[in-house]
């Protein structure tokens, strides 16, 4: 177990949960253009490194080589709201860490990166080139 239990617990409250069964599922999916995401990531990383635009988390500083060239791209305009023929520009993608990405998606309508910065109480400094 990876939990560190406090002294007031004699034993961990562990249960077994069955997982891994396979099943078929049908659902509506939205087509994404991976080339746009790839290009946006390349441009951003070249200029700013692997640093979250919201919280400033630096993947390379934290993970070393494992974090090199890693960052998530968030569509500031949800793909689910796009119609056939709509386009995504590089500027429509925010480069953020996984934690910030999950927090943005916890609200409907989705938070914008600037809104999450305010929630964090983060005095956002513009990321400057290195």
Residue, then its C-alpha position, 0 to 999 in steps of 0.5 A: x500500500x502507498x498510503x501512510x496511515x496516521x497513528x489513529x488508524x489501527x489498520x487501513x480500510x482496504x477493500x477489493x474492487x473487481x476490475x478488468x472485465x472487457x465490454x464493447x461500448x458505442x459512443x459519439x466521438x469528436x475528431x481532433x486534428x493531432x497535427x495542430x496539437x503537435x505543432x502547438x506543443x513544438x512551438x511552445x516548448x521551443x520558446x518556453x520549455x515544458x512549463x504549465x501556463x497556469x501554475x508554472x509547473x516545470x516538467x523538466x525541473x521536476x522529472x528530468x529527462x522523463x519530463x522532456x518534451x512533455x506537456x498537455x494541450x488544452x483546447x480553449x474552445x471545446x471540440x464538442x462545441x465545434x461543427x464540421x469545418x471549424x478550425x483550431x489555431x495554435x493560439x486556441x491551445x493552452x499548454x498546461x500540466x495534467x492537474x490543471x487540465x483536470x481542474x479546468x474540466x471539472x466545471x461546466x461550462x469549462x473554466x478558461x485558463x485565466x479563471x483557474x489562475x484566479x482560483x489558484x490565487x496565482x499571481x501569473x507572471x508571463x512566462x518568458x523565453x529562456 
